[in-house]
Amino acid sequence: TDNSTLNSKITKGIVYDLSVEDGEKGLLHIMNNSTTVLRFTAHWCKPCKQIEPLFNQLAKENENINFVNIDVDTFDELAAKYKALKIPLFISFKDAKEVNRLSGSDENTIK
C-alpha cells in the first residue's frame, strides 16, 4: 500500500481496521506525526466486543486522533512486538512513541 492510498482510507472520527495489505509499514505510517490509539482485539474476545462501542464513540469525539483496530489473530507478529498478551489492549502513541497502555474493558479506565 502506498501512503497516499492509506491516507485516503483513514476517515477522521471512524475507527480504522488495519488490513493485511497495510501491514506494519502502513501502521507506522498512520502513527507517524500524529496521535494514535491502537486497540488489539479478536473476534472471539467478549470483553473486546463489549468495549467496541466506547472505542467507536471516542473516535467520533476525538477526530484529531487516529483510532486503529488490530486483530491479534491476523497480526500475531504485531501482537508479539507490542506485547499484547491480554486483550483488549489499548496503546496510545504520539509521533510513533508509546505514551500509555492499558488492558481490559473497564470503561472508566479507558476514557
HELIX and SHEET records of a PDB file:
HELIX    1   1 ASN A    3  LYS A    9  1                                   7    
HELIX    2   2 GLY A   23  MET A   31  1                                   9    
HELIX    3   3 LYS A   46  GLU A   61  1                                  16    
HELIX    4   4 ASP A   76  LYS A   81  1                                   6    
HELIX    5   5 GLU A  107  ILE A  110  1                                   4    
SHEET    1   A 5 TYR A  16  ASP A  17  0                                        
SHEET    2   A 5 ILE A  65  ASP A  71  1                                        
SHEET    3   A 5 THR A  35  THR A  41  1                                        
SHEET    4   A 5 LEU A  89  LYS A  94 -1                                        
SHEET    5   A 5 LYS A  97  SER A 103 -1                                        
END                                                                             
